[in-house]
Amino acid sequence: MTLIELLITIGLAGIVLTMVSTLYIFSLRGFGAMNNYAEMDQKTRLALDSMIKEMRQASQVTDFQSNGATRWLTLTNANEGKRITYTWDSSAGTLICYKTGLPAHTNLTGCDNWSFSFYMRVPDTNGSFYSAGNNPAICKLINMSWTCSRSNILRKINTESVMTAQVVLRNQQQ
């Protein structure tokens, strides 16, 4: 083998090695993103199922804070004498559920935003509900949405999950 052949072989091997390692890194990042999506989707669905179950049985919204770094929503179930509070902490990125007589339960982690609004019982002519504004006493429907994200290989990239739900308070009497 001559020196020129050796240099060409080393150069080609370097190019092939660079291409293979680049492909490996992009594949690893892609599989990590898919794993994050699947896991976040599962956790948000479980959290939503749990929240809907409790909220539908509620008879009234009793307290709330819908803006700021810490937001909460408190509901009561007059039939069972239970009270449930959902609290979102922006600094910790958690949505925690507090139920009467039970320890606190973390519904979501990595939660970047949680928002909710209230609507009245009577729909308008288009079938949409009228806003209840900041009057929880006339709230029949709660519209919630949240956004969760995760780091994918050391940074937040393409791993975001958004969930929106409308929950009707079935035991609300007004």
N, C-alpha and C positions, 0 to 999 in steps of 0.2 A: 504494500500500500504506500502510496505517495502522500506527501504532506497535504497536497491540494485535495485529494480524495478524503483524507481524514477531516480536514476543515469543512468540506461540504457535508460530510456525514454528521458532524457535530452540529452544524447550522440547521440542517433538516430535522435532526432529533430535537433540537431546542424549539423549533417552530411547532413540531408535533406535540411536544410536551406542554408548551404554552397553550395550544388549542385544547388539549385534553383537560388540563387543569382549569381553564376558563369554563369549559362545558360542565365540569364537575361542580364548580362553585355556583354557577347559575342553576343547575339542577337541584343542588342542595338548598338554595334559597327558595326555589319554587316549591319543593316538597315541604319545606318549613312553613311557607305561607299557606299551603293547602291544609296542613295539619292544624295551624292556628285557626283558619276559617272553620274547619270542622269542629274543633273543640269549642270555639266561641259560639258557634251556632247551637251546639248542644247545650251549653250552659245558659245561653239566653232563652232558649225554649223552655228549659226546666224552670228558670226563674219566672218566666211569663206564666207558665202553667200554675205555679204555686201562687203567684200574685193574683191571677184571675180568680182562682178558687176562693181565696179569702175576700177579695173585693166584691165579688158577686153576692156574697152572703151578708155584706155590710148593710146597715140601715141608714147610715149618714156619715158624711165627711164632717169631722169635728174641728180639725185644725190643719193648717198647712202653711208652708213657706215655699213659694214657687220661684224665688230668685235668690241670688247670692251664692256664696261658696258652699253653704250647707243648705240643702232643701229637704223638707219632710212633708209627709202626707199622713194624717191620722184619721182612721175610720173606726166606727164603733158598730158592733152588732148587738142591738138592743135585745134581741130574742135570746141570745146566749150569754149576754153580759161580758162580751169580749171587746178588747180594744187592740187595734193593730196599727203600728206606725212603721212607715218606710222612710228611711233616712239615707240621703246621698251626701257623701263627703267628697268634695272635689279634690282636696289635697291627697286623700288616701285612694281615691278612685273606687270607692266601694258603695254598694247599695245594700243596706242592712235592714232586716225585718225584726221588729220587736213586737211580740205577742204577749198578751196578758197571761201570766203564769208559766211562761216558757222562756228559756234562755235566748239571747239574741242569735239570729241566724244571718250569715252573709249570703245574700242572694247573688250578687255579682261582684267581680273584681275586675280591674282594668276598665272601669266605667268612666268614660271621659265626660259624659253629659247625661242628665236625666231631666226631663221636663214633663209637665202635665198641665192640663186645663180642664175646666168644668163646663158641662152643658146641661140644659134643662130637660125636663121630661117630654114636653110637647114638641114634636118636629114641625118644621115649616112645610109649605106646600110642595117643596122639592124633596122632602124626606130627610133633610138635614136638621140637626138639632140646633136650637138657639143657644148662644153662649150664656152661661150663668155668671160670667165675669168672676169676681172674687167673692161671690156669695155661696158658700158651700151648703147652706141650708136648702137651697133649691136644686142642688146638683143631683142629676139622675145618671149621667154618663161621665166617665173620666177618660180623657184621651191622653195616653202616655207615649213617650218615645225616649229611647236612650241610644247612646253610641258607645261601643266598647272597642278598644284597640289593644294590640300587643306588639311587642318588639319581635322583629324577624331578623335574626342574625345581627344583633347589636343595635338595631334602630327600628323605629316605627315606619314600616313601609308596606303598603298594600295588604294590611291585615286589620281591616276595620269591619265591624258588624253593626248594623243599624236595625233596631226593632221598634215597631209602632203597634199600638193596640188601643182599641176602644172597649171599655168595660162598663157594663150597665149594672148599677146597684139594684139588685132584684128586690131587696127588702126595704127599699126607700119608700116611705109612706106618703109623701106629698105629691 
